[in-house]
Amino acid sequence: DLYGRVPIMAWSQILRSLTFAGISLVILTGPKFWMIAVFISLNFIFGAVLHPTANAMVADLVPREKRIKAYALLRIAQNLGWAIGPMLGATVAATFGLRAPFLLAAGGFVVGAGLTWVLVPPQGKRKRPTTSG
């Protein structure tokens, strides 16, 4: 809340993009399990920042009477991503090599971050509490 939802959402996507680019680099240099594990772990951390912020943004932007439908739509989109993503990734990997799906995902997150900055209306930041003493 101190930084605003849009910057948090955009930066988390940029950082996730870097994790996927890192995995692609590790694959290029000779896959090492521990390096891939580090990048995957970082990706989950940055995702854990993105998703609750996106959910909070729905609460900010959608009128109360339409929130159930908005959250349902968000959940459907997330589930479709979980279902379709691995199929597309496997198809891309089989066609273009193992690095390709990670580079594609990295590019997708950069595009998502750009769209977030441009299309999502900024929300007000909360003021940092002051301590008096």
N, C-alpha and C positions, 0 to 999 in steps of 0.2 A: 504494500500500500504506500510505502514511502517513495517509491520510484514510479509508480503508475503501471497499469497493466500492459499497455502497448510495448514499452521498452523491455519489460520482463519477457513477454511472449516473443518478441523479435530476437532478443539476444539469446534466449534459450534455443531457438531454432538455428541461429548462426552457430552456436556452440555444438549443437547436434550435427550440423553440417560438417564441422571440423572433425568430429569423432568418426563419421563415415569416411571422410577423406583420409583420415589416419588409418583406418582399417584397410582401405585400398592401397595405401603406401606400404603397409606391413605385408600385404599379399604380394606386392611387387618385389619387395626385398627378400622374400622367403618367409612364409607364415611362421610366426612364433606364437604359440598358444597364449602365453602370459601377456603379450602385447595386445593381442586381440581381446583378451579378457578385460584388460584395463580400459580399452576404448569402448567396449560394450557396456561396462559398468558406468563409465562417464555418460554414455548415451542415455542410460536409464535414469541417472541422476538429473540430467538436463530435461528429460521427458517428465520427470516428477515435478519439475518446476513449471513446465509449459501447461500440462493438462489441468491442474487446479486453477491456474490463472485464466485459462480459456473458459472454464466453467464459471468462474466468478464474473467474467466479462459478459456471459449470457445473462446473469442476474442483473448486471448493470444496464444492459441494452434492451432487454426484452420486457415488455409490460408483464406484470404479475399474472394476468389471466392467460397469457400465451406461453408461459415458462415451461409448463409440462410438455407441450408439443415441441418447444425449442430444445429442451434437454433430451427428449426422445429422438429427435432428428440428429442431434450431436452424437448420441449413443449409437444410433444406426450407422452413421458415417464411420465412427471408430471401429465398430464391428466389421463393417465392409473392408476397412483398411487392413484389419487383422486377417480377414479371409482372403482377400484378393492380393495383398502385398506379397506374401510368400510365393504364390503362384506366378505372379509377374516377375518377382526376383529370380525364381528358378528358370523361367523362360529366358529372361535376359542373360543370366549366367550361362545357360546352355548354348545360347546363340553367340554371345559376344565375349565370354570369359568371366571368370569369377570376380574380377575387379569392377566390372560394369555396373552391377546393381548398386554397389556402394557409392560409386561416383554419381549415378543417377539419383540416389537418395540424397546425397550431399547437395546436388544442384536443386533438387526439389525443396529442401529446407531453406536454401538461400532465396529461392523464389517465394516461398511461404513467408519468410521474414520480410522481404520487400513488400509483399502484398499487405502484410500486417501493418507495416509503417505507413503505407499509402492509404489503405482503405478503411482501417479500423479507427473510429473516432477516439481520440485520447480521452481518458478519464482523469478526473481530478486526483492529485496526489494528496495524501494525508500528511498533515504536519507532524514532524517529529516531536514527541512529547518533551517538554522541558523539565528539567529537574531544578527545584529550588532548594537551597540549602543553606 
